[in-house]
Amino acid sequence: MKQRSFASSSFDARKKPARREKCLREMDQSVPWAKWLALMLPIHPTTGRRGRPPMPPLVM
C-alpha cells in the first residue's frame, strides 16, 4: 500500500471536476479513437530511424 501525500488527499476531497478533466471526458466520448488509430497506424513511423523511438500515436 502506498503512503498518501497531502496533495493526493486534497485532490481526492474535490467535488467539482477540473475543466481539463471535463474536457478530456467529453473528448473521449466524442472522438472515435479506434477509427482514428486505424488511420494513423499505416503512416506513423515505428522503427528504423536513428535516435529515440517514436511515441505511440494515441499518446501523441
C-alpha positions as CSV (number, residue, x, y, z in Angstrom):
1,M,0.0,0.0,0.0
2,K,1.3,3.4,-1.0
3,Q,1.6,6.2,1.5
4,R,-0.8,9.0,0.8
5,S,0.5,12.6,0.5
6,F,-1.1,15.8,1.4
7,A,-1.6,16.7,-2.2
8,S,-3.4,13.4,-3.0
9,S,-5.7,13.8,-0.1
10,S,-6.6,17.3,-1.2
11,F,-7.3,16.2,-4.8
12,D,-9.5,13.4,-3.6
13,A,-11.5,15.8,-1.5
14,R,-12.5,17.9,-4.5
15,K,-16.1,17.6,-5.5
16,K,-16.1,19.6,-8.7
17,P,-14.1,18.1,-11.6
18,A,-11.4,20.3,-13.1
19,R,-12.0,21.9,-16.5
20,R,-9.3,19.7,-18.0
21,E,-10.9,16.5,-16.7
22,K,-14.3,17.6,-18.1
23,C,-12.8,18.5,-21.5
24,L,-10.9,15.2,-21.7
25,R,-14.0,13.2,-20.7
26,E,-16.1,14.9,-23.4
27,M,-13.4,14.4,-26.0
28,D,-13.1,10.7,-25.1
29,Q,-16.9,10.3,-25.7
30,S,-16.9,12.3,-29.0
31,V,-13.8,11.1,-30.8
32,P,-13.9,7.6,-32.4
33,W,-10.4,6.6,-31.2
34,A,-10.4,3.2,-32.9
35,K,-11.1,4.7,-36.3
36,W,-8.6,7.4,-35.8
37,L,-5.9,4.9,-34.7
38,A,-6.7,2.8,-37.8
39,L,-6.0,5.8,-40.0
40,M,-2.8,6.8,-38.2
41,L,-1.0,3.4,-37.9
42,P,-0.2,2.9,-41.6
43,I,1.6,6.3,-41.8
44,H,3.0,6.5,-38.3
45,P,6.8,5.6,-38.2
46,T,7.5,2.7,-35.9
47,T,11.3,2.0,-36.1
48,G,14.2,2.1,-38.5
49,R,15.4,5.6,-37.7
50,R,18.2,6.9,-35.5
51,G,17.6,8.3,-32.1
52,R,14.7,8.0,-29.7
53,P,11.9,5.6,-30.7
54,P,8.7,7.4,-31.7
55,M,5.8,7.7,-29.3
56,P,2.6,5.7,-29.9
57,P,0.0,7.6,-31.9
58,L,-2.6,7.6,-29.2
59,V,-0.1,9.1,-26.8
60,M,0.6,11.9,-29.2
